[in-house]
Amino acid sequence: MDATLQEYFDIGLKFHGHKCPAMPMGLRAGLAAMKALGVERAKNKELIVRSETGKGHAAGCFLDGVMTATGCTYGKSNIQKLYYNKMAFTLIDVAGGRSVRVSLKPEFFEGALNSPFVQQRAQGVEPQDIAPEVVNPLVDKILGLAEDQFLEIGEVQSTEPPQGKGTFKTRRCARCGEVTFVNKLRVAEGGELVCIPCSGWGD
């Protein structure tokens, strides 16, 4: 493992919280997408991730690896979950107007789902409780694989990046008094401006 990958893996491991195969899969996939576009990790919103992962499925940890590699995070609002429950994502280079889609190869991912790690997870064993002799060889394998052995890296496409900036304007909710950014206030009966929880509306 080269020094850059080792550094990202160490950061990803601390961020993610436990050692598992899916986080380094996402880490490697994120780095591969950046290499395909010829871009560096996002400091602000230079990159956007549209992740096809969801919730309620195995290997969701993949997305933490993608975030670690690309610097696309929910705090910066440059990542979106599409909830397709697929192990894939599109990385967008905002300034360059280009994108690339990266996914796990079907045969690779099917094999990974038959691993002893996933078998124990399916039986309810928490990832941090799975023995190192089970986890470590799987993680080491992923970190050492050639990209073409487990990743499908699509053609770089021209992409129209999203326009507009986030708001800096706030107002207190007329009911709970909490500070709320104005683009999520709702008009209640009587014309009061209220936050979504106080309005009873969906977002």
C-alpha positions in Angstrom: 0.0 0.0 0.0 1.5 3.4 -1.0 1.8 6.2 1.5 -1.1 8.2 0.2 -3.5 5.3 0.4 -2.2 4.4 3.9 -2.8 8.0 5.0 -6.4 8.0 3.7 -7.1 4.6 5.1 -5.9 5.7 8.6 -8.1 8.8 8.4 -11.1 6.7 7.1 -10.7 4.2 9.8 -10.7 6.8 12.6 -13.7 8.6 11.0 -15.7 5.5 10.3 -15.2 3.9 13.7 -14.6 0.2 12.9 -12.5 -1.9 10.5 -14.5 -3.5 7.8 -14.2 -4.3 4.0 -16.7 -1.9 2.7 -15.1 1.4 3.9 -11.9 0.7 2.0 -13.9 -0.3 -1.1 -15.4 3.1 -1.1 -12.1 4.7 -0.3 -10.4 3.0 -3.3 -13.5 3.9 -5.5 -13.4 7.5 -4.5 -9.6 7.8 -5.2 -10.2 6.1 -8.6 -12.9 8.6 -9.5 -10.7 11.5 -8.6 -7.8 10.0 -10.7 -10.2 9.6 -13.7 -11.2 13.2 -13.5 -7.7 14.5 -12.6 -8.9 16.4 -9.6 -7.8 16.8 -6.0 -9.8 16.2 -2.8 -12.5 18.9 -2.3 -11.6 21.6 0.2 -14.9 23.3 -0.3 -17.5 22.4 -3.0 -15.2 21.8 -6.0 -16.5 18.2 -6.2 -20.0 16.7 -5.8 -20.9 13.1 -5.1 -24.2 11.6 -6.1 -24.2 8.3 -4.2 -26.5 5.4 -5.3 -26.2 3.8 -1.9 -29.2 3.8 0.5 -30.1 2.5 3.9 -31.1 -0.8 5.4 -28.6 -2.8 3.3 -25.2 -4.4 3.8 -22.0 -2.5 2.9 -23.4 1.0 3.5 -20.0 1.7 5.0 -18.8 2.1 1.4 -20.0 5.7 1.5 -17.8 6.7 4.4 -14.8 5.6 2.3 -16.1 7.7 -0.7 -16.5 10.7 1.6 -13.0 10.2 3.1 -11.4 10.1 -0.3 -13.3 12.9 -2.1 -13.8 15.4 0.7 -17.5 15.5 -0.2 -19.5 15.6 3.0 -23.0 16.3 4.3 -21.7 19.3 6.3 -20.5 20.9 3.0 -23.7 19.8 1.2 -21.8 18.4 -1.7 -23.0 14.9 -1.4 -26.4 13.4 -2.1 -27.8 10.0 -1.4 -30.1 8.7 -4.2 -31.3 5.6 -2.2 -31.0 3.2 -5.2 -29.3 0.6 -2.8 -26.5 0.1 -5.3 -22.8 0.2 -4.8 -22.1 3.1 -7.1 -21.7 6.8 -7.2 -21.0 9.7 -9.7 -18.3 12.2 -8.9 -18.8 15.6 -10.5 -16.0 18.2 -11.1 -17.9 21.4 -10.8 -15.4 23.8 -12.4 -14.6 21.4 -15.2 -18.2 20.4 -15.9 -17.3 16.8 -16.0 -18.3 13.6 -14.2 -17.5 9.9 -13.9 -19.5 7.0 -12.5 -17.8 4.3 -10.5 -19.3 1.1 -9.3 -18.3 -2.2 -7.8 -18.0 -5.0 -10.3 -21.0 -7.3 -9.8 -19.0 -10.5 -9.5 -16.6 -8.9 -7.0 -19.4 -7.6 -4.8 -21.4 -10.8 -4.9 -18.2 -12.6 -3.8 -17.7 -10.0 -1.0 -21.2 -10.6 0.2 -20.4 -14.3 0.7 -17.3 -13.5 2.9 -17.2 -14.8 6.5 -17.3 -11.1 7.6 -20.7 -10.6 6.0 -22.0 -13.9 7.1 -21.2 -13.0 10.7 -22.8 -9.5 10.2 -26.0 -11.2 8.9 -26.1 -13.2 12.1 -26.1 -10.0 14.1 -22.5 -9.8 15.1 -21.3 -6.1 15.3 -18.4 -5.3 13.0 -16.1 -4.3 15.8 -16.7 -7.7 17.5 -15.6 -9.7 14.5 -12.2 -11.3 15.0 -9.2 -9.5 13.4 -8.2 -12.8 11.7 -11.5 -12.6 9.7 -11.4 -8.9 9.0 -7.8 -8.1 8.3 -7.2 -10.4 5.3 -10.3 -9.1 3.6 -9.3 -5.4 4.2 -5.7 -6.1 3.1 -6.9 -7.7 -0.1 -9.1 -4.7 -1.0 -6.3 -2.3 -0.3 -3.9 -4.3 -2.6 -6.2 -5.1 -5.5 -5.7 -3.5 -8.9 -8.6 -1.2 -9.7 -9.7 -3.2 -12.7 -10.2 -6.3 -10.5 -13.1 -4.8 -8.6 -14.1 -1.4 -10.0 -16.1 -0.4 -13.1 -14.9 3.1 -14.0 -17.1 4.7 -16.6 -16.2 7.2 -19.3 -15.8 10.8 -18.3 -18.9 12.7 -19.3 -19.7 16.4 -19.8 -22.0 17.5 -16.9 -23.9 20.7 -16.1 -23.0 21.4 -12.5 -25.8 22.6 -10.2 -26.2 26.4 -9.9 -26.8 28.6 -6.9 -25.4 29.1 -3.4 -26.7 28.4 0.0 -28.4 31.1 2.1 -26.8 33.0 4.9 -30.1 34.6 6.1 -31.8 33.4 9.2 -34.9 34.1 11.2 -36.3 32.8 14.5 -39.2 30.4 14.2 -42.3 32.2 15.5 -43.3 29.2 17.6 -40.2 27.5 19.1 -37.8 30.5 18.8 -35.0 28.5 17.2 -32.8 30.1 14.6 -33.7 28.7 11.1 -32.3 29.4 7.7 -35.0 31.2 5.7 -35.1 28.8 2.8 -36.7 26.2 5.1 -39.3 28.4 6.9 -42.9 27.7 6.3 -45.9 30.0 6.4 -48.3 28.8 9.1 -52.0 29.8 9.7 -52.1 33.5 10.6 -49.0 34.2 8.4 -46.4 33.2 11.0 -43.0 32.0 9.7 -42.2 28.7 11.4 -39.6 25.9 11.1 -40.6 22.6 9.5 -41.1 20.7 12.8 -43.4 23.4 14.1 -45.3 23.6 10.8 -46.1 19.9 10.7 -45.3 19.9 6.9 -42.8 17.7 5.1 -39.6 19.2 3.9 
